[in-house]
Each structure stands twice: as structure tokens, then as C-alpha cells.
């Protein structure tokens, strides 16, 4: 990539922090911790959209709930990457928290899409976060971007989330929906919660263990986001998952191998539902998602297998 000015929402999260660090470093393979300000050597200028009063030169105020954006701070941006949204597994799914999950994505996306569409010189690309939850439970069927949406709560959220980007699409901005799978990272996200349990030797399969998990290493996810920014021919949905999903039983075995720990404690489905409520149905659902458009566009995975992705997360 030539040096660009790139705006990012959700820059304090697991993915956002790593993306900011990678873009500032200027190399997709550079270790990324999000540190530093401005542009690094050969890197990009980053604008971070934040919900508090700006405290640094690279911060721009926005309020996704009130659907306000300081559009002046986005002037001159070549790309906008939208990663913000309430954590799906952070709280029990009460009606109020389900509204928070949906509104944090749909309202924020609509506000941002409208703001960039109205700029005198809009960005050339809008990478909007989405999720493989779009497809619902796919069982053992290999599923790519041509598949229709599912009909559960998360699928409906993803449909509304992507539709909220319509102002950017209608303005002629190349818009890409990054349908993200399970990101294998130690510092956060759903997988981050697995590492302490497995390190204690208390890990095990969830439910039957036969459900497919479509994972992607954090390194590959950041490289894929950069690929979406830089690849002019890509628009619409793109699955960000490793090429070969594996079952939860296989994930459990891989965690045990990499961490050198036993995995003797399966968690039965009723116990998961008792602990997690409605969210347990998503943990137990099977999603065998294939990143067909990413592969067709020439992207190469550094960590295509579960063992490699887990090993990368623990630094080995």
C-alpha cells in the first residue's frame, strides 16, 4: 500500500489495536500492539474514532448511539475501517443487551456511512465489519459468500448491519463487508477466554464437539483486512476465516497439543445453556464457512491450520 490516511472505529479492541499497530508500522507482517502515534516509517496515518472528547491529535469524536460523527475529522481519509460494536459474548443475552448488540452495530454503521457519503471527497473504500453469524447454523455444509442469511438473532443483526452501510454503497464508495469468524487471539475475544481454562488443564469439548468452528489467526485477520483495503476489485461480502474449518472436538485436541495440557472435561450442552443462556445456542451451532472470495483474490494464509493459529497466538 502507498501511505494513506485511514480512519478506524473500534481501535481499542483486540482487532483494532492490532490493525492500528500494523498499519502504522507499514508492514503486514510487523508485530502489532497498536503503540505509537501518527505514522511510522513507511506506515500510514491513522485517525481513531472515539466516543470521548479527543485527547490526542489522532482522535476524532463520534457517538454511534446518537448517530453523530465529527465529519471534519474524516476529511482526506483514503479508507475507513469500521470495527466497533458491543461484544456478543460479553454479557448474558437479556432483551436489553440484545438491543445493545444490534444498535451498536446498525446505528453506528448508518451514522458512519452517511458521514463519509456526504464528504466532498469520500474515501475510496469503506471496510465494514460483519460476521459469519450472517449464515446462521450451516451444519456440516461448506458455505461461501453466495449463501443466503440464516434466521436466528445474530443472522438478523448481520443483515441489518450490512444494510445500514447503504449510503456509502449508493455514493459509489467501494464497500466491503468483512464477515469475521472466530479470531484466535490470547488478549481478547471469545478465543482469549479459552486459553486460561486450557492452560489449567480444564479444557474440553463443548457439547457434542461435532460442530464446526470457522477460525482465523489474528495475524491472518489483520493481513486480510489490509488486503481488503488495498484490493480494488473486492466489494460486498468477504469471509475472513481460515480455508479449512475444524470441529470443536478438533479445536480441543489442537489446544491440548499446542499447550501440552490434557483436555478431559467436556461441557455438556445443558450446562452451557444454564451458564450462557440463549448465547449457548450460538456456541453449539455449526458453521463451516469457506473464505472463497478471499482465496480467489489471491490472499495467502500464514496460519491455515488450527494448530498454527493457536501456536501463533501463544507466540510459539
N, C-alpha and C positions, 0 to 999 in steps of 0.2 A: 504494500500500500504506500502511495505517496502520503506525506504528512497531511493530516486532516484535523478539523475541529469537530469533535464528536461529543454529543450530549448523551448522558446516561441517567436513567432513573434506577432506583434500587441499588445504588453504587455501594451501599454499606453491607449488602448481603453477601452470602457465600460466592455466588457467581459474579455479582457486580464488583466486589473487591478484587477478585482475580482478573476480571476483564480490564478494569482500570489499570492495574499494575502491568498487565501485558501490553496494553496499548501505549502506555507511557514509556515502556521500555523499548517499544518499536519492533520487537521480535515475537512471533507467535510462540516460540519455544522458551522464551525467557521466564525464569521463575517469577511468579506473580503474587505479591502480597498487598498490592494497592497503595504502597507507600509512595511518597514523593508528591510534588505539585507541579503544575504546568506540564511542559513536555520534557521527556528525557532525550538523550542523544538518539537522533533518528526516530523519535517517537511522535506521538500525536498529542494535540491539545485537547484536554478533557474538560467538559462542562458537566458538573454534577448537579442534578435537580434534587433539591432538599425541601423538607416540609417545615423547617425552622428558618428564622431570619438568617440570611447568609453571614457566615463567619470567616469566609476565605474568598480569595479572588476568583476561585474556580466554581463557586456555588451560585446557583440560581434558584429563586424561590418558586415553589408550586404547591398547590393544595388539591390533591386528587378528589377529596370528598366534596369540596366546594367547586371543583372543576375550574380552578384558576391557574394560570401559568404566566410567569413573567416572560412574555414572548420576546421582549427586547434582548434578554439574555441568550436567546437561541439564534440571534442574528449571526449569519456567517457560518452556521453549522453545516457540514457536509453530510453528516449522518446523525440519526437519533436512534438510540437503543433503549427500549422500554422494558425493564425487568421488574418493576415494582408490583407488589401485591401481598396481601396478608398470607401468612403461612398456612397451607392447607392442613397440616398435622399439628399445628401449634396449640390448639385448644379443642375441647370436645365440641362436636357439631350441634350446638343449640341453634334454634331458629335465628337468633341474633348474630351468632358467629357465621352462619351460612350467608347471611346478608352481607357481613363484612368481607367474606371471601369474594363474593360476586361484585359488590360495589367497588372494592379496592382495585379491581381489575377493569371493570367495564367503565366506571366513571372516569378513572384516571386515563384510560386509553382514549376515550372520547375527547376529553379535555386536551390531551396532548396532540391528537390527530387534528383537531380543529385549529389549535395554535400554530402548528407547523404549516398547515394548508393555507393559512392566512398570511404567512410571511411573504414579503416582496420577492425574496429569493429562497424558496423552500429547500430543505436538504434533498440530496439526490436519492437517499434511501432511508426508510423507516423500518427497523427491525423490531417487531413487536413480539413480546413474549407470549407464549401459549403453552399447551401441554398435551401429552399423548392421552390425557384424560378425555380429550375430544372424542376418541373412538369407543369409549366405554369398555366393557369386558369383551375381548375378542377371542377368548378361549385359546385353542392351540392354532388358530388360523393366522398365517403370515399376513400382516396388514401393512399396506403402504399408504401414501398420501391420497390415493384415489378413493379410499374407503369413506363411507358416509359417517356422520356422527352417531354416537351412542345416544341413550335416552335417560341416563342417570343424572344426578345433580351436577357432577363435575363436567360431564359432557355438555350439558346445557350452559354451564358457566363459560366453557371454552368457546362455544358457538357465539354467545353474546359478546364475549371478549374480542373475538376476531371481527365480528360485525361492527363493533364500536370504532374500528380503525377506518371506516368507510370514507370520512372526509379526506384522509391522506390519499387513499386509493383514487378517489374522484378528482383530486387535484393533480393527478399524474405522478405522484411520488411512488417510486418503486417500494412496495411494501411486502415484507417477508414475515411470515408467522413462524416463529421458532418453537415448534411443538416438542418440548423438552421431556425426556424420560427421567429415570432415577439417576441423579448425579452422584457419582461415587467420590465423596469428599469427607475428610476427617473433621473439618472445622464447623460443619453445619449441614443443614438439610436433613432429609429423612435418613440417609445412609450414615450421617455423622452420629446418629443415635445408636446405631448398631455396633460401632467399634468398641465402646466401653464394655458393653454386655459380652461381646465375643472375647475380648481380651481377658475378661474374668473367667472364661471357660463356661459361661452360662448361656451361650448361644444355641440356637436350634431352628429347625424349620418352623414356618408359620402355617397353621392349618395343615392341609394335606401336603404342602410343599410342591404340588404339581403345577401351581400357577406360574405363568411366565412373567419374569421381570425384565423390562427393557431398560438397560442401564447405559451410562456413558461416563467415562472418566472425566474429572474436572478439567484436566489438560485438554482433552479432545473437545469438550464442550466449548471452552474458550476459543480454541482454534477454529471450531465450526462457526461460532458467532462472527469471528473475524472474516471467515470465508464468505458468510452471508453479506457482510458489509461490502466486500470487495468484488463480488461476482455479479456483474451487471445483468446477466441473463436469469438470475434467480428472483422469483417473486412468488407470492402465495405461500401455501403451507410447505414446510420442510421439517421432517422428523429429525430430531437430534438425539439419536440413540446409537449404540454400537451395532455392527452389522448382524450379529447373531445373539438374540435374546436367549436367556437361560432360565430354567425353572428356579423357584425359590429353594428347592432341595439342592440344586447345583450351586446356587449362591452360598448356601450354608456350608457346603463342602469346601468351596473356594475360600471362604473366610477362615475356616479351620486350618486349611493348608497354609495360607499366607501368614496367619497369626500364630501358627503352631499351637493351637488350642483344641481341646475336644469340643464337640457340639452335641451334647447329649440331651438337651432339654427342649423338645418340641413344644410349641404353644398351640393348644387346640383352638379351633375356631370359636367355640362358645366363650372361652376365656378372653380371646381378643375382642369379641363383641362386648363383653362385660366391661373390659378396660377402656375400649376406644369408642364404644357406641357405633353410630352409623358409619364413621370413618373406617371401621374394621372391614366393611364390605369392599372398600377400595384396596385395602391391604391384601385381601384374599382374592381379589379379581385377577384375571389372567390377561396380560397384554403382550402379544408377540408382535412388536412393531418393528418394521424394517425401514431404514433411512434411504429409501430408493433414490429420491431426488438429490440427496447429498452425495451419494455414490456416483450417480450419473453425471454430476457436475465436476467430478474429478477430485473430490476430497479424499484424503488418505488418513486412516485412523492410526494413531500411535499405540493405542491400547485397545485392540479389538476384542480381547477376551476378558472375562470376569477376573481371572487371576491377575492379569496385567493391570487392570484398572484398580483393583484393591491394593496391589503392590505399589503402584504409583501413589496412591493416597497415603500410605504409611511411609513413603519415602524410601522404599527398598527396590 
